[in-house]
Amino acid sequence: MAGFGRKKKSNENDDESFKKVKINKDNLRKALRVFQFIKPYRLTFGIGLFILLLSSMATMIFPWLVGDLVDARAEKINNIALALFVLFFLNAIFSFLRIYLFERVTQKALAAIRKETFKKLLTSPMAFFSSRRTGELSSRIANDVSLLQQTFTVTIAEFLRQIITVSVGVTALLILSPRLTLFMLSIIPVVALIAVLFGKFIKKLSKEAQNYIADSNTIVEEVLNGIVNVKAFANEAYELFRYGKKMDDVIKVSLKAAFWRGIFVSFIIFCVFGAIISIIWYGVKMVNAHEINPQEGITMGELLKFILYSVFIGVSFGGIADLYSQLQKAIGASEKLMDILEQPSENVHLEKIQIKNRIQGDIAFDNVHFAYPSRRDIEVLKGVTFSANKGDQIAIVGPSGAGKSTITQLIYRFYENYTGTISVDGKDIKSFDLTEYRSQLAIVPQEVMLFGGSIKENIAYGKPGATDEEIFEAAKKANALEFIESFPEKFDTIVGDRGVQLSGGQRQRVAIARAILKDPKILILDEATSALDSESEKLVQQALDVLMKDRTSIVIAHRLSTIKNAKNILVLDNGKVIEQGTHDELIQKENGVYKKLSELQFSTLG
């Protein structure tokens, strides 16, 4: 029941998308393949990197000029100040060009990645989807590609900038004063190391607090989704207690994190300012030494340069750790995207085609054995053999899990790893062009999936580009015209997400109209009336009778009353055809499975 089962966190797939990976040669090589999408724009990207270099170098010249300004004689002050203004003006232009060029390349590359990933998903075989969750796949296009956007536009540029800043900064420090540089390096790394270790511990506590908050949000989500059950069982107090307990956990962990965060901030304030004071103290001593003996120590301007470069290096070191973490996440996202893009695809056409080789509709299964790729050790079909001529109605009955729907999936060529032979018009179905072949089949399932547009759009899905007259006639034949015309917006009525605005019978008739519009040679009906009330079933069955006329029909049936006129009825159990024949033939079999099913259903109805 909704509201009582513990659901996984709604953002589980999102969290998984942003999971960091350890960078090694293999995943780095795979992740770098994402740059193939930047290759068409490599010149623009290269110019952007060059401008990034110029911008970084301009930034690193700033401390040197400031120091020169402090030490400058009166006649040079104006020139140095002017040089600083020119430097900032150029840096502003460089920053604009870098951001625009990187964004231009990124947006075009990401659009190509999204289209290529969606294309790969569209053309992937059913075996691919049977081993992956829908949320995971949609997360690849949404979250992973968004993460790459941040990486291409900001992270890579900033990571390179920090590397340049550290390299140039350390070089400048060594030029200014090797002695003061060694003094600084004896203090800063120790403070930085302690800060990193402290930071990891606090981050762990913060993550723990976030997990408790996520758990509490899950309780709110499932309670609101199942509010009818909560009230029906008078469990408001119980749910409040559950939520309150999680809130207590959140407070406990958050206060613990706050305590250690306070310790951390106090430590950082003391150590960082202590380190700065130590460097300034030592630097001032060197300035005083220089005043006594110009050959010794450094000038006040050089000390200012040293302090500014030290600040730049410190900020860059602090940023590099976070940027490296972002790159790890980006590599993880790229690796997952590449895993999808490297999957084998079905050989389907992605443009509209004219059907050249039209099938007649003769179907034959000859000793077909099959196991799903995700469960290779469990054989679903075990030597299934039957045939149907053009225009025949073949019914398949049997208990749940017997293999009924599997037969229809093999007819559709959703899976091709079976043994034995499946033929249409005497030819192995694997020899047909896949798009041409599937274009001549149609299915009306038990659970109809409608898209969120209008009724007209959903019917036209059977034949994109169909005229209004064709859509109208299809709806009429499907017994759908009456309810469609009763809506104020008629064919333009929006059906809602998955067709939620329509009843079950109405959705079925829209699906039948879609199939009629497609005009298939082979029709599959997968328990198309089993979930309907009597009135809806009657209307849908009338529409199905129109749809099945002169077509080879494979009908998976739960209600045996709907298949009395079938040319051949297959009784399936545990993957095997244990009986077959017409309705009249099968009810004559003493102790026959079909006879028992028939007697049970009709006696219940009577």
Backbone torsions as a table, in degrees:
resi	resn	phi	psi	omega
1	MET	NA	138.1	176.1
2	ALA	-62.4	134.4	178.6
3	GLY	105.7	-17.5	-179.7
4	PHE	-119.2	-30.9	178.0
5	GLY	-73.0	135.6	178.5
6	ARG	-74.6	115.2	-179.7
7	LYS	-90.9	156.6	172.2
8	LYS	-70.9	156.1	179.3
9	LYS	-60.3	139.3	-175.7
10	SER	-64.6	-24.4	-178.0
11	ASN	-100.5	21.9	-177.1
12	GLU	-60.6	-45.6	-179.8
13	ASN	-64.5	-35.9	179.5
14	ASP	-65.1	-44.4	178.9
15	ASP	-60.7	-40.1	-178.8
16	GLU	-63.8	-35.0	-178.7
17	SER	-62.7	-35.8	-173.7
18	PHE	-97.7	14.2	179.8
19	LYS	-65.8	133.8	178.9
20	LYS	-77.0	150.7	175.2
21	VAL	-123.9	150.5	173.8
22	LYS	-73.3	129.4	-176.8
23	ILE	-77.1	119.7	172.4
24	ASN	-133.4	178.3	-173.3
25	LYS	-61.2	-40.4	-174.7
26	ASP	-68.8	-53.4	-177.4
27	ASN	-70.8	-26.9	176.4
28	LEU	-67.6	-40.8	179.2
29	ARG	-63.9	-41.7	179.8
30	LYS	-67.5	-41.7	-178.1
31	ALA	-66.5	-35.4	-178.0
32	LEU	-66.7	-14.7	177.6
33	ARG	-65.8	-17.8	178.4
34	VAL	-65.1	-21.2	179.9
35	PHE	-71.1	-9.6	175.2
36	GLN	-62.7	-25.2	179.2
37	PHE	-78.7	-16.9	176.5
38	ILE	-89.7	-18.3	-175.1
39	LYS	-51.5	-42.6	179.0
40	PRO	-62.0	-18.8	-177.4
41	TYR	-116.6	26.5	-173.8
42	ARG	-63.7	-32.1	179.5
43	LEU	-64.8	-48.5	178.5
44	THR	-61.6	-41.7	179.6
45	PHE	-64.9	-40.7	178.8
46	GLY	-63.6	-41.9	177.1
47	ILE	-61.7	-40.4	178.1
48	GLY	-61.6	-41.4	178.0
49	LEU	-65.4	-39.7	178.8
50	PHE	-64.0	-42.1	178.3
51	ILE	-65.9	-36.3	175.1
52	LEU	-58.9	-42.4	178.6
53	LEU	-61.9	-45.4	179.5
54	LEU	-62.2	-42.8	180.0
55	SER	-62.5	-42.8	-179.6
56	SER	-66.1	-42.8	179.8
57	MET	-65.7	-38.2	178.1
58	ALA	-62.8	-39.7	178.6
59	THR	-63.7	-38.6	-177.1
60	MET	-77.4	-15.0	175.2
61	ILE	-77.6	-26.1	-175.7
62	PHE	-53.7	-52.0	-179.7
63	PRO	-58.3	-37.4	-178.0
64	TRP	-64.1	-45.0	-179.6
65	LEU	-67.1	-36.4	177.5
66	VAL	-62.4	-44.0	177.5
67	GLY	-62.7	-41.6	177.3
68	ASP	-62.6	-35.7	179.7
69	LEU	-63.1	-39.4	179.2
70	VAL	-65.7	-39.6	-177.1
71	ASP	-87.9	-7.6	-170.4
72	ALA	-69.7	149.4	171.2
73	ARG	-75.8	164.3	-173.9
74	ALA	-56.1	-39.2	-176.5
75	GLU	-71.4	-15.4	-177.9
76	LYS	-103.7	-8.3	-175.6
77	ILE	-60.4	-46.0	-177.7
78	ASN	-62.5	-41.3	-179.3
79	ASN	-63.6	-42.0	-179.4
80	ILE	-69.2	-40.2	177.9
81	ALA	-62.1	-42.8	177.1
82	LEU	-61.5	-40.3	178.6
83	ALA	-62.0	-36.8	178.0
84	LEU	-65.9	-42.5	178.3
85	PHE	-63.3	-42.0	177.7
86	VAL	-62.3	-41.4	-180.0
87	LEU	-60.4	-46.5	-179.8
88	PHE	-67.3	-35.4	178.1
89	PHE	-63.9	-46.7	178.0
90	LEU	-62.9	-39.7	-179.8
91	ASN	-64.5	-36.7	177.7
92	ALA	-63.5	-43.1	177.8
93	ILE	-64.5	-44.9	179.4
94	PHE	-59.3	-42.1	-178.1
95	SER	-63.7	-43.8	178.5
96	PHE	-60.7	-49.3	-178.0
97	LEU	-62.4	-41.0	-179.0
98	ARG	-62.5	-48.6	-178.2
99	ILE	-62.4	-46.0	-177.3
100	TYR	-65.2	-45.7	-177.1
101	LEU	-66.0	-43.2	178.9
102	PHE	-64.4	-39.8	179.6
103	GLU	-66.1	-39.8	179.7
104	ARG	-61.4	-48.0	179.4
105	VAL	-64.9	-43.9	-176.4
106	THR	-62.3	-48.1	-177.5
107	GLN	-62.1	-40.9	179.4
108	LYS	-69.0	-41.4	179.9
109	ALA	-66.7	-41.8	-178.6
110	LEU	-67.8	-36.2	175.7
111	ALA	-61.9	-40.5	178.2
112	ALA	-65.5	-39.9	179.0
113	ILE	-65.0	-45.0	179.7
114	ARG	-61.1	-46.6	-178.7
115	LYS	-64.7	-41.0	-179.0
116	GLU	-67.8	-39.0	178.7
117	THR	-67.3	-44.3	178.6
118	PHE	-63.6	-39.9	176.6
119	LYS	-61.0	-42.2	179.5
120	LYS	-64.2	-41.7	178.7
121	LEU	-63.5	-41.2	-180.0
122	LEU	-63.3	-35.2	-173.9
123	THR	-99.3	3.5	179.0
124	SER	-75.1	146.0	178.5
125	PRO	-71.0	163.0	-178.4
126	MET	-61.7	-28.1	178.7
127	ALA	-59.8	-32.8	179.0
128	PHE	-64.7	-43.9	-176.5
129	PHE	-75.4	-25.5	-178.1
130	SER	-68.8	-18.7	-178.1
131	SER	-108.6	8.3	-179.6
132	ARG	-135.9	149.8	179.1
133	ARG	-87.9	147.6	-179.8
134	THR	-60.4	-42.1	-179.9
135	GLY	-60.3	-38.1	179.3
136	GLU	-64.4	-44.0	-177.3
137	LEU	-68.2	-43.1	178.3
138	SER	-66.0	-30.4	177.6
139	SER	-65.2	-33.3	179.0
140	ARG	-59.7	-45.8	-177.5
141	ILE	-73.9	-36.9	-175.9
142	ALA	-83.3	-69.9	-171.0
143	ASN	-72.7	-45.3	-176.2
144	ASP	-64.8	-42.0	-179.8
145	VAL	-68.9	-35.5	176.5
146	SER	-63.6	-37.9	177.2
147	LEU	-64.3	-38.8	177.0
148	LEU	-64.9	-33.5	177.4
149	GLN	-60.7	-46.8	177.3
150	GLN	-61.0	-37.9	-177.7
151	THR	-67.3	-48.3	-176.4
152	PHE	-70.1	-35.3	-175.1
153	THR	-86.7	-32.3	-173.2
154	VAL	-123.1	-55.3	-167.5
155	THR	-60.6	-50.0	-178.7
156	ILE	-61.1	-45.7	-178.9
157	ALA	-61.5	-45.2	-178.4
158	GLU	-69.2	-36.6	178.6
159	PHE	-62.6	-45.8	178.2
160	LEU	-64.4	-39.5	179.1
161	ARG	-60.7	-43.5	-178.9
162	GLN	-66.6	-37.8	177.6
163	ILE	-62.3	-44.8	178.8
164	ILE	-63.2	-43.1	-178.7
165	THR	-60.4	-46.5	-179.5
166	VAL	-64.8	-44.8	-177.9
167	SER	-62.6	-51.2	-179.3
168	VAL	-66.4	-39.8	-177.9
169	GLY	-63.2	-47.1	179.5
170	VAL	-62.9	-40.9	177.6
171	THR	-60.5	-44.6	179.8
172	ALA	-63.3	-40.3	179.3
173	LEU	-62.7	-42.3	179.8
174	LEU	-65.9	-34.8	177.9
175	ILE	-68.8	-41.4	-177.5
176	LEU	-66.6	-50.8	-178.4
177	SER	-163.7	100.3	178.2
178	PRO	-58.6	-35.8	-177.0
179	ARG	-66.7	-45.1	178.8
180	LEU	-68.6	-32.5	177.6
181	THR	-63.9	-44.3	178.9
182	LEU	-64.6	-37.5	177.0
183	PHE	-62.2	-44.5	179.9
184	MET	-63.5	-44.2	-177.6
185	LEU	-67.7	-18.7	177.5
186	SER	-79.7	-16.8	-177.6
187	ILE	-104.4	-52.6	-170.5
188	ILE	-60.2	-48.0	-177.5
189	PRO	-58.0	-36.5	179.9
190	VAL	-64.8	-45.6	178.7
191	VAL	-62.7	-44.0	-178.1
192	ALA	-62.7	-40.9	-178.7
193	LEU	-64.7	-45.0	178.9
194	ILE	-63.3	-40.3	-179.9
195	ALA	-63.5	-40.5	179.9
196	VAL	-64.2	-45.1	-179.7
197	LEU	-64.7	-42.8	176.8
198	PHE	-61.1	-44.5	-178.6
199	GLY	-60.6	-41.0	178.9
200	LYS	-63.2	-40.6	-179.9
201	PHE	-64.2	-44.2	-179.8
202	ILE	-67.3	-37.8	178.3
203	LYS	-62.1	-37.8	178.6
204	LYS	-63.9	-42.2	178.6
205	LEU	-66.3	-40.0	179.1
206	SER	-63.8	-39.7	179.0
207	LYS	-65.2	-38.5	178.6
208	GLU	-63.3	-41.4	177.8
209	ALA	-63.8	-40.8	178.7
210	GLN	-63.6	-35.5	178.3
211	ASN	-64.6	-41.3	177.8
212	TYR	-65.2	-40.1	178.1
213	ILE	-63.7	-41.1	177.8
214	ALA	-62.2	-39.7	177.5
215	ASP	-62.6	-41.0	179.9
216	SER	-67.1	-37.9	177.1
217	ASN	-64.9	-34.7	177.5
218	THR	-63.3	-40.7	178.2
219	ILE	-61.2	-45.4	179.4
220	VAL	-60.5	-44.7	-177.4
221	GLU	-62.8	-47.4	-175.9
222	GLU	-74.0	-29.6	176.5
223	VAL	-67.8	-43.7	179.4
224	LEU	-66.3	-37.4	177.2
225	ASN	-66.9	-33.1	-177.8
226	GLY	-112.2	33.9	-175.0
227	ILE	-60.1	-30.3	178.3
228	VAL	-62.5	-44.2	179.7
229	ASN	-66.8	-39.4	180.0
230	VAL	-59.3	-47.4	-178.5
231	LYS	-71.6	-36.1	-179.8
232	ALA	-62.9	-34.8	-179.9
233	PHE	-95.3	4.8	-179.8
234	ALA	53.3	44.9	-175.5
235	ASN	-105.1	27.5	177.9
236	GLU	-59.1	-43.2	-178.5
237	ALA	-64.0	-41.6	-179.7
238	TYR	-62.2	-44.4	-179.0
239	GLU	-67.4	-36.9	177.2
240	LEU	-64.5	-39.5	177.6
241	PHE	-63.8	-44.7	178.3
242	ARG	-57.5	-46.7	-177.9
243	TYR	-67.3	-41.1	179.6
244	GLY	-63.0	-37.6	179.0
245	LYS	-63.4	-40.9	177.8
246	LYS	-66.2	-37.8	178.5
247	MET	-63.7	-38.0	176.6
248	ASP	-61.3	-41.4	177.9
249	ASP	-63.5	-41.4	179.1
250	VAL	-60.7	-46.3	-179.6
251	ILE	-61.2	-44.2	-177.7
252	LYS	-61.1	-49.1	-178.3
253	VAL	-70.3	-38.2	-178.8
254	SER	-65.2	-40.5	178.4
255	LEU	-66.8	-37.9	176.1
256	LYS	-62.3	-43.4	178.5
257	ALA	-64.7	-39.3	179.9
258	ALA	-64.6	-39.0	178.7
259	PHE	-60.1	-50.5	-177.5
260	TRP	-72.8	-28.0	175.9
261	ARG	-68.0	-37.2	176.2
262	GLY	-63.6	-43.6	176.6
263	ILE	-60.1	-43.6	-178.0
264	PHE	-62.5	-46.7	-178.9
265	VAL	-63.3	-42.4	178.6
266	SER	-61.4	-43.8	179.3
267	PHE	-61.7	-45.3	-178.5
268	ILE	-63.6	-44.0	-179.9
269	ILE	-59.8	-46.4	-179.0
270	PHE	-65.3	-48.8	-174.5
271	CYS	-70.9	-43.9	-177.3
272	VAL	-65.6	-49.1	-179.9
273	PHE	-68.3	-32.6	175.4
274	GLY	-63.4	-41.1	178.9
275	ALA	-65.9	-41.0	179.4
276	ILE	-63.8	-44.7	179.5
277	ILE	-62.7	-40.0	179.2
278	SER	-61.5	-43.7	-179.9
279	ILE	-66.5	-43.1	179.1
280	ILE	-63.7	-43.3	178.4
281	TRP	-56.8	-48.1	-178.9
282	TYR	-67.6	-36.9	179.5
283	GLY	-66.8	-40.9	179.1
284	VAL	-63.8	-38.6	175.9
285	LYS	-59.5	-38.3	179.0
286	MET	-71.6	-32.3	175.4
287	VAL	-64.9	-44.2	178.4
288	ASN	-62.9	-38.8	177.8
289	ALA	-63.3	-36.9	179.7
290	HIS	-66.7	-36.8	179.6
291	GLU	-66.5	-34.2	178.6
292	ILE	-75.7	-42.9	-179.4
293	ASN	-138.2	105.0	-177.6
294	PRO	-55.0	-17.5	179.2
295	GLN	-81.0	-14.8	-178.0
296	GLU	-108.1	154.7	172.4
297	GLY	69.3	-156.5	-176.3
298	ILE	-137.7	164.2	176.9
299	THR	-85.0	168.9	177.8
300	MET	-63.4	-38.3	177.6
301	GLY	-64.2	-38.6	179.1
302	GLU	-68.6	-35.5	175.9
303	LEU	-63.6	-41.5	177.9
304	LEU	-63.0	-42.3	175.7
305	LYS	-57.3	-45.4	-176.6
306	PHE	-61.9	-45.0	-178.5
307	ILE	-64.3	-43.7	-179.2
308	LEU	-64.0	-44.4	178.0
309	TYR	-64.0	-36.6	178.3
310	SER	-63.6	-41.6	178.0
311	VAL	-63.0	-45.5	179.2
312	PHE	-58.4	-44.1	-178.4
313	ILE	-66.6	-41.5	-179.7
314	GLY	-62.2	-45.0	178.2
315	VAL	-62.3	-41.8	-179.2
316	SER	-65.4	-41.7	177.6
317	PHE	-60.8	-42.7	179.0
318	GLY	-63.5	-36.0	-179.0
319	GLY	-77.0	-30.7	-176.1
320	ILE	-61.5	-39.9	-178.5
321	ALA	-60.8	-45.7	-179.4
322	ASP	-68.1	-40.1	179.7
323	LEU	-65.8	-37.7	177.4
324	TYR	-63.8	-38.6	176.5
325	SER	-62.4	-41.9	177.7
326	GLN	-63.6	-39.0	178.3
327	LEU	-65.5	-36.6	176.6
328	GLN	-60.3	-44.6	178.8
329	LYS	-63.7	-40.9	-179.6
330	ALA	-63.9	-38.6	178.6
331	ILE	-66.0	-40.0	176.2
332	GLY	-61.4	-43.5	179.1
333	ALA	-65.4	-43.6	180.0
334	SER	-62.8	-40.0	-179.2
335	GLU	-62.6	-41.9	179.9
336	LYS	-67.5	-39.8	177.4
337	LEU	-63.3	-42.1	179.7
338	MET	-66.2	-33.6	175.8
339	ASP	-59.0	-41.2	178.3
340	ILE	-67.8	-47.4	-174.9
341	LEU	-66.6	-21.4	-179.4
342	GLU	-92.6	-0.6	177.2
343	GLN	-69.2	147.1	176.5
344	PRO	-66.5	148.6	-178.9
345	SER	-112.9	157.8	170.4
346	GLU	-75.0	152.3	-179.5
347	ASN	-87.4	73.8	-179.0
348	VAL	-111.4	153.9	177.8
349	HIS	-84.8	138.0	179.5
350	LEU	-105.5	15.2	173.7
351	GLU	-129.3	160.7	-178.7
352	LYS	-65.7	134.7	-177.6
353	ILE	-123.2	157.1	171.9
354	GLN	-96.3	127.7	-178.9
355	ILE	-73.7	117.6	-178.5
356	LYS	-96.8	-38.5	-176.6
357	ASN	-106.6	93.0	-178.0
358	ARG	-83.3	135.2	179.9
359	ILE	-89.5	159.6	178.7
360	GLN	-95.1	-37.5	176.4
361	GLY	119.0	8.6	174.1
362	ASP	-73.2	129.8	-178.6
363	ILE	-124.0	141.1	175.7
364	ALA	-145.4	130.0	170.0
365	PHE	-104.9	131.7	-179.2
366	ASP	-128.7	101.9	175.5
367	ASN	53.1	53.7	-176.3
368	VAL	-87.7	126.0	173.2
369	HIS	-115.5	140.0	-177.3
370	PHE	-153.9	140.7	170.7
371	ALA	-134.3	140.0	-179.9
372	TYR	-65.4	142.8	-178.1
373	PRO	-55.9	-31.7	-179.8
374	SER	-80.2	-12.1	179.0
375	ARG	-138.6	63.1	-173.3
376	ARG	-64.1	-22.0	-177.8
377	ASP	-83.6	-7.4	-179.2
378	ILE	-113.0	109.4	-179.5
379	GLU	-80.2	121.3	-176.6
380	VAL	-88.3	-42.0	175.3
381	LEU	-112.3	135.4	-174.1
382	LYS	-128.7	85.0	176.0
383	GLY	72.7	41.8	-178.8
384	VAL	-73.7	129.5	178.9
385	THR	-137.1	126.3	173.4
386	PHE	-166.7	169.3	178.4
387	SER	-145.7	157.7	177.7
388	ALA	-143.9	134.8	176.9
389	ASN	-89.1	164.8	178.7
390	LYS	-51.2	128.3	177.8
391	GLY	85.2	-6.1	-179.8
392	ASP	-72.6	152.0	171.8
393	GLN	-108.7	115.6	-180.0
394	ILE	-109.9	127.4	179.4
395	ALA	-108.2	144.6	177.7
396	ILE	-124.6	123.5	178.8
397	VAL	-126.4	162.2	179.0
398	GLY	152.9	169.3	-178.2
399	PRO	-69.5	165.1	177.1
400	SER	-60.3	135.0	-179.8
401	GLY	86.7	5.2	-178.1
402	ALA	-75.6	-20.5	-179.8
403	GLY	114.1	13.0	-176.0
404	LYS	-63.3	-54.9	-178.7
405	SER	-66.0	-27.8	178.9
406	THR	-62.4	-39.3	178.3
407	ILE	-59.2	-44.4	-179.2
408	THR	-67.1	-34.8	179.0
409	GLN	-68.0	-33.6	176.8
410	LEU	-71.6	-35.7	176.3
411	ILE	-61.2	-37.8	179.8
412	TYR	-77.0	-6.3	-177.1
413	ARG	62.9	34.5	173.6
414	PHE	-70.5	-29.2	176.6
415	TYR	-132.6	142.0	-178.1
416	GLU	-129.2	14.8	-178.2
417	ASN	-95.0	36.3	179.4
418	TYR	-96.1	165.1	171.3
419	THR	-110.6	161.3	-171.9
420	GLY	93.2	-165.7	-175.6
421	THR	-132.6	134.9	169.7
422	ILE	-118.9	122.3	-176.5
423	SER	-127.0	151.3	173.5
424	VAL	-127.2	126.6	-176.6
425	ASP	56.8	33.4	177.0
426	GLY	81.4	1.4	-179.5
427	LYS	-114.7	141.1	176.5
428	ASP	-57.2	130.3	-175.9
429	ILE	-63.4	-21.5	178.8
430	LYS	-70.1	-14.9	-178.8
431	SER	-84.6	-11.7	179.6
432	PHE	-81.6	150.4	169.1
433	ASP	-62.3	128.0	-170.2
434	LEU	-62.4	-45.0	-179.0
435	THR	-66.7	-43.9	177.2
436	GLU	-59.4	-43.5	-177.0
437	TYR	-64.3	-52.4	-177.6
438	ARG	-66.9	-25.0	178.7
439	SER	-66.8	-13.4	-178.0
440	GLN	-108.7	14.0	175.8
441	LEU	-119.7	155.4	173.9
442	ALA	-146.3	153.7	-179.0
443	ILE	-134.3	141.0	170.6
444	VAL	-119.5	103.5	-175.1
445	PRO	-85.3	172.9	176.8
446	GLN	-69.4	-46.9	177.3
447	GLU	-100.4	101.1	-176.2
448	VAL	-76.5	130.7	176.2
449	MET	-100.6	109.3	174.9
450	LEU	-103.0	146.6	177.1
451	PHE	-83.1	161.7	-170.1
452	GLY	-75.1	8.9	-179.4
453	GLY	-86.5	-146.4	-177.6
454	SER	-88.6	168.6	175.5
455	ILE	-60.3	-42.2	-179.9
456	LYS	-58.9	-45.9	-179.5
457	GLU	-64.2	-37.5	-179.0
458	ASN	-70.2	-37.7	176.5
459	ILE	-69.0	-43.6	-177.9
460	ALA	-65.4	-12.8	178.5
461	TYR	-61.4	-25.5	177.6
462	GLY	-70.7	-23.0	179.9
463	LYS	-154.3	82.6	-179.3
464	PRO	-53.9	133.0	-178.6
465	GLY	91.4	4.4	-179.8
466	ALA	-64.4	150.0	179.5
467	THR	-77.2	163.9	177.7
468	ASP	-61.6	-35.9	179.3
469	GLU	-64.2	-42.5	179.5
470	GLU	-64.3	-41.7	179.1
471	ILE	-64.8	-42.0	178.9
472	PHE	-61.2	-46.0	-179.0
473	GLU	-65.6	-39.2	178.7
474	ALA	-63.6	-42.9	178.7
475	ALA	-64.0	-37.6	179.8
476	LYS	-64.9	-45.8	179.9
477	LYS	-66.1	-26.1	-178.0
478	ALA	-88.9	8.5	-178.0
479	ASN	60.2	27.7	-177.9
480	ALA	-102.5	-12.3	-171.8
481	LEU	-63.3	-38.6	-175.6
482	GLU	-62.0	-49.7	-178.2
483	PHE	-73.2	-30.7	178.0
484	ILE	-65.6	-44.5	-178.6
485	GLU	-68.8	-18.2	180.0
486	SER	-77.9	-17.3	177.8
487	PHE	-78.8	144.6	179.3
488	PRO	-57.6	-37.2	-177.4
489	GLU	-97.5	3.6	175.3
490	LYS	49.9	-123.6	-175.5
491	PHE	-67.4	-17.6	-179.8
492	ASP	-89.6	6.6	178.1
493	THR	-63.1	129.9	178.5
494	ILE	-78.6	129.1	-175.3
495	VAL	-84.7	-14.2	-178.7
496	GLY	83.2	174.2	-178.5
497	ASP	-60.0	120.8	179.7
498	ARG	59.7	20.3	177.3
499	GLY	80.6	24.9	-173.0
500	VAL	-63.8	-22.6	-178.3
501	GLN	-77.1	-10.7	-178.9
502	LEU	-107.7	154.4	175.4
503	SER	-75.1	170.6	179.9
504	GLY	-59.9	-44.4	179.7
505	GLY	-65.4	-38.0	178.3
506	GLN	-66.2	-41.7	177.7
507	ARG	-61.7	-41.3	-179.9
508	GLN	-61.6	-41.2	-177.8
509	ARG	-71.3	-32.2	173.0
510	VAL	-64.1	-41.1	178.2
511	ALA	-64.8	-37.7	178.4
512	ILE	-67.6	-41.6	177.0
513	ALA	-60.5	-39.1	177.2
514	ARG	-60.8	-43.9	179.9
515	ALA	-68.6	-38.7	178.0
516	ILE	-61.9	-41.5	-179.6
517	LEU	-63.7	-34.0	179.9
518	LYS	-71.3	-27.0	179.2
519	ASP	55.2	61.8	-174.6
520	PRO	-78.8	159.5	173.2
521	LYS	-88.2	-30.6	177.9
522	ILE	-123.4	128.6	-176.8
523	LEU	-118.8	135.5	177.9
524	ILE	-118.8	125.4	177.3
525	LEU	-116.0	110.4	-175.3
526	ASP	-101.0	86.9	-179.6
527	GLU	50.4	50.7	-170.6
528	ALA	-68.7	-15.7	-178.1
529	THR	-120.9	3.5	-170.4
530	SER	-67.7	-25.5	-175.5
531	ALA	-101.4	13.1	-173.7
532	LEU	-103.7	154.4	173.0
533	ASP	-75.0	171.3	-172.5
534	SER	-60.2	-43.4	-177.7
535	GLU	-66.6	-45.4	178.9
536	SER	-64.7	-39.3	-179.3
537	GLU	-61.5	-39.4	-179.1
538	LYS	-62.9	-46.6	179.6
539	LEU	-64.9	-42.3	-179.8
540	VAL	-67.0	-41.0	-179.1
541	GLN	-64.3	-38.2	176.0
542	GLN	-61.3	-42.5	178.5
543	ALA	-65.7	-38.2	179.4
544	LEU	-66.4	-37.5	177.8
545	ASP	-60.1	-40.0	176.3
546	VAL	-65.6	-42.8	-177.5
547	LEU	-65.9	-38.0	-175.1
548	MET	-78.0	-13.4	-176.0
549	LYS	-60.0	127.2	177.7
550	ASP	62.6	22.7	175.5
551	ARG	-126.2	149.1	172.2
552	THR	-73.8	121.3	-174.1
553	SER	-121.0	130.4	173.7
554	ILE	-109.0	113.7	-172.8
555	VAL	-113.6	115.0	170.6
556	ILE	-88.2	120.1	-169.9
557	ALA	-122.2	139.4	171.2
558	HIS	-103.1	-41.1	177.0
559	ARG	-91.9	112.6	-174.3
560	LEU	-67.7	-19.0	179.8
561	SER	-64.8	-21.8	-177.3
562	THR	-84.4	-7.2	-174.3
563	ILE	-123.2	17.7	-178.6
564	LYS	-59.0	-31.0	-176.2
565	ASN	-94.7	10.4	-179.4
566	ALA	-64.8	143.0	180.0
567	LYS	-66.6	-35.1	180.0
568	ASN	-150.2	134.9	179.0
569	ILE	-115.4	124.0	177.5
570	LEU	-99.2	127.3	175.7
571	VAL	-102.1	114.7	-173.1
572	LEU	-107.2	137.7	174.9
573	ASP	-150.0	125.3	178.6
574	ASN	54.6	38.4	175.5
575	GLY	83.1	3.9	-178.2
576	LYS	-122.0	146.7	173.3
577	VAL	-83.5	107.6	-175.6
578	ILE	-96.0	-19.7	176.2
579	GLU	-150.1	149.4	170.1
580	GLN	-156.5	150.8	-177.6
581	GLY	155.6	-173.7	176.7
582	THR	-79.0	169.1	178.5
583	HIS	-57.7	-46.5	-178.5
584	ASP	-63.3	-37.8	-179.7
585	GLU	-69.0	-41.7	-173.9
586	LEU	-72.1	-33.0	-179.1
587	ILE	-76.9	-7.5	176.8
588	GLN	-86.1	-14.1	-176.5
589	LYS	-75.8	120.8	178.3
590	GLU	-64.8	132.3	-179.7
591	ASN	60.2	19.4	178.9
592	GLY	-72.2	148.1	-179.0
593	VAL	-64.8	-44.3	-178.7
594	TYR	-63.3	-40.4	-179.8
595	LYS	-61.5	-41.7	179.9
596	LYS	-66.0	-42.2	177.7
597	LEU	-61.8	-42.8	-177.7
598	SER	-65.0	-46.0	-179.6
599	GLU	-63.3	-39.1	-179.4
600	LEU	-65.5	-46.2	-177.7
601	GLN	-68.2	-47.2	-175.1
602	PHE	-70.9	-31.1	176.8
603	SER	-70.6	-35.0	177.1
604	THR	-65.9	-43.2	178.9
605	LEU	-65.7	-38.1	-179.4
606	GLY	-68.3	NA	NA
